[in-house]
Amino acid sequence: MQTVVLRSGAGLEARLAAVSGVTVRPVGSSLPAALRATRGAGLVHAHEGRAVHAAYLRKVLSGVPYVITRRVNHAPKSGWFTRRVYRRADAIAGLSQAVRRTLAAYDRRLKVRVIPSAAGRLRRNPDNVRRLRARFAGRFLVGHVGALDQSTKGQLTLIRAARALRDVRPDIVVVLVGEGRDEAMLRREAEGLDNVYFAGFTADVGDWLAAFDLFAFPSLQEGLGSVLLDALDFGLPIVASDVGGIPDIIVHGENGVLVPPADPAALKDAILALHSDSARRHALGRAAREDAGRFTPERMVAAYLDLYRSAAPGLLGSLKGSAG
């Protein structure tokens, strides 16, 4: 039996309600509330924030082992308590080699296993995909999916590339799928551009991915860039920033193109090159779809079962290394 402890009101709470074999324990934002919710656990898996502190305290109080997954590519807080929390973890996973290197620099005693995320196997509605394509008939769609957060996702770079593209290839349209704290600022930056479209938040991300001709990911920092796994799964040619964990996914010239971050000219040139070379574009798309096989839910689950087994061999020694 699995129990998920999460913050009250989170969207994940509703999504997990119908999942069999999972008990959901919503809690407030306080550390004591999270700690109480871990009572009776045989193993705690924490995902950053206060969760790692609650996991550590549960071990101190009850001897329960815990594992940490680190998703972001910056060091944890430098205070003695947080350092102790990471040192006392029974196992640590990082989403990418970049995350592993950051944790190694933070504390060389930490042993970190790289376990990337998995593609979401997003569904697509063929009728809706056709409607989206018809809405942009005759246009080449450069798509982006992500929270509208300039400090991490770098969408200003893409909008400025779109401004330069408008004068040379007006048929290229940049579509931004998502919402976030910087939406108003980004809309102001795109004011007057008829080749930038804000799609807003949608649950039908798979339909947009199926409608795109190319995927652009101009991030300034990334632990991994999990949406790239979905872009691979949809066989999209990808242009992405060469930062953080992105090179774990995108191999330059093989399944995509890497460009320097915060460089609109380089992003524009990479988009133009793929727009004008359909053979290369399709070759990258085929390689992307093949590489998606490295990031399946089954492989991720098997890796975490191995991690759990190493952290709590007495509890999980009988588990098989599979997604079953």
N, C-alpha and C positions, 0 to 999 in steps of 0.2 A: 504494500500500500504506500502510495506517495502522498505527501502533504505539501502544498504550496503555500508559503507564507508571503503575502503581498500587501501593499498599501491599499487601504480602503478606497474605493472609487476608481481604481485603475481599470483600464479597458480590459486587461487580461483576466480580471475576475469574471466578467461575463462570458468571455471566450472559453474559460475552463469549466464553466458550470455544467456543460453537457458531456464532459470527458469522463468516461467510466474509470474507476480505480484511482481517482484523484480527489482528495479532500482539500478544499480551499479555506484558508484561515486569513481573512482580512484583518489588518491591524492598523493602528494609527502610525504616526511617524516617529514615535518615541522608541528609544532603545529598549526600555523595560518591556514594552508591548511585544516587540519582536522576540525578545528573549523568552517571555512566557509562552509564546506560540510554538517554541521549539521543544517544549516538554514532551517527553516520551519518544523523541527521535532516536534512531540508532545510528544515523549519519546525517550530518548537515552539509548542504551544498550552498555556499553563499556567492552572490553575484555583486560584489563591491558595496560601497556605501556603508550604511550602518549594519547591513547584513553580516559583514565579516566580523564586526565587533560582537554582535549577538552570537555568532557561531563560536567565537573564541570563549566568551563567557559561559556558554553552555558546556564547553569542554572543561573549563575550570570547575564548574559546579557539579557536573555529572559524568565527566570523563568521556563525553561523546566525541568521536573524531569528526573532523570537518575538512572540506575541500573548498578552494576558492577558484572561481573563474574570473580572470581579469580581461576585460573587453577593450579598454582604452589604452592608448599609447602614450600615457604620461605616468610619472611615478606616483605611487600613493603618498599620502601625507608623511612628512618626515619625523613626526613626533614619536616618542619612545613607545607609546601604546600601540600605534598602528604598526610600527616595525615589529613589535612582539607578536601581534596578531598574525602577520605574514610568516614570521619565523616558526610559529607553533602550528601552522597549518599542516595537516597530514599529507596533503597533495595540493598542487597549484597547477591550473591550466591557463594558458594564454592563447588568445585567438590567432596570433601570428608570430612569426620570428621577431618582428619589431617589438611586440609586447614582451616577448621573452627577453630580448636584449635590454629593454628598459628595466625590467625587474632584476636582471642580473647586475645592472649598474646600481640599482637601488640597494641591493644586498646580495653580495656574491654567494652567500650561503643558500640562497633559495634555489630549489630544483624545480624548474618549470617545464611542463610538458605542453607542446603546441597542439591544440585541438581546435581547428577552425569551425565556424558555423556551417550549417547545411543550407542548400537551396530550399526554398519554401514550397517547391512544386505547385506554383500558383496556377490556378485554372484560368482558362480564357473562354469567352463566349464568342463564337465565330460571328454571330449576327452583330454583336456590339463592336467587334474589331472592324467589320466592314463599314459600320456607321462612322467610326472614328476615321478610317481611311478616306471615306467619302467626304467628311468634313474638311479634310486637307488635301483634296484631290489635286494631283499634279505637283505636290510639294514633297520635299525630302525631309523626313522628320528626324531631328536629332533630339532624343529624349533624355530626361534626367528625372530620377526619383529620389526623394530625400526630404528631410526636414529643411525648411527654409531658414537656415542658420549659417550666416556668412562665416562666422569664426571657425567652423569646422568644415562645412560643405563647399564653401568658396564659390557660391553661385554668381557673385559679381564677375568673376573671371569669364564665366560662360555667357553672361549677358553682354559683356564688353566684346567678346569674340563675335557674338551675334550682330552687334552694331557694325563691326568691320565686315562681316559676311554679307550684310544687306546690300552693300554697294557692288559686290562682285558676283554673288550668287543669291539673288532675291528669292529663288525657289526653296532655299534651305530655311526651315522653321525650327526654332528651339522650343521644346515643350517642357515646362517644369511641373512635375506632378508632386504635390505635397503642400503642406502649410507649415507655418512656424513663426517665430518671434520677429524675423527680419523681412516678412513678406511686404510690408508697406514700403520699406526702404528699397527692396529689390524692384518693386513695381515702379517706384519713382525713377530708378535707374533705367528701367525699360520703357519709360514713357516716350511715346512717339514711334516706337519700333513695332512695325506690323509683322515682324518675323519672330516675335517672342510671345508665347501663349502660356498663361498660368492656368493649369487645370485644377488646382486646389487639391484638397484631400479627397481620396476615393478608395473604396474597398476593392475596386476592380483594377488593381495594378497590373494583373496579368493581361488584361485587354490592351492596356497602353503599351506594355512591353511587346506584345504581338504586333502592334501597329507601327512601332518605331522602325526606322531604317538603320539607326546607329544609336549607341548609348554613350553619353558623355558624363564623366564623373570628375569634376574639377576640385576635389577636396583639398583642403590645406593640411588636414591631419586625419588619420584613420587608424583605429586599432586593426581593422581588417577591411571593412567596406562590404558588409554582408549582402547588400542589394546587388553587388556585382555577380554574386553567385546565381541570382535569379536571371540576370542579363545573360550569363553564360548558358543557363538552362534553356533560354529562349533563342539561343544561337545568334545573338546580336554581336556585330563588330563593336569593339569598345575602345574609346579614347579616355584615359584616366590619368590622374596625377601620379607622379612617381614619388609617393610619400607613404610613410607608415607601413601598414601591412598589405597595401595594395599590390606590391610586387610578388607577394605570396600567391596571388590569384592571377594577375596579368603578367604574362611573359612577353616583353616587348618584341614585336614582329612575329610572334607565334600565334597567340590567341587574342591579341589586342595591341594597342599602341600606348606607350607611356610618354607623358610630356611633363616638363617642369611645372610645379605648382605656381599659381598666381601669375601666369604668363599668357594673357589673352592671345597674343600673336602666335605663340606655339600651338595653342589649342585650335585657333582658327585654321592654321596651316594643316594640322593633322586632320581636321574635319574635311577641309577642301580636298586633300589628297585622297581620302577614302571615298568622298563623293564622286570624284572623277575616275576612280579605278574600281569598277564593279567586280572585276575578277578577284582582286585582292580583298575587297570587302567581303565577298562571299566565302573566300578561303578562311579568313579570320573568323567568320561566323560559324563555319563548320568545325574549326578547331575549338572554338568556344564551347559548342555543344558537346564535343567529345570530352573536354576538360571538366565539364559539369559533373561527370562521373566520379571525380575526386572528392566531391562535396555533397554526398548523399546523406540523408538522415540516418540510414543504416550504418554508414561508416562513422558518423559522429557518435551515435549511440554506443557502438562497439568500443570506441575509444574511451567514452566516459565510463562504461562498465569496467574496463580495465583500470581506469583511474580509481574508481570506487573500491575495487578489489584490493588495490595497493594501499588505500587508506584504511580500509576496514576488512582485512582478510577473514576474520572470524565470522563477520556478518554476511559477507558477500562471496565467500570462496566458492560456493556452489553455483554461482551464476555463470552462464555461458557467455562468451564474447560475441554476442550477436544482438540484433535489434529485437529479438523475440521477447 
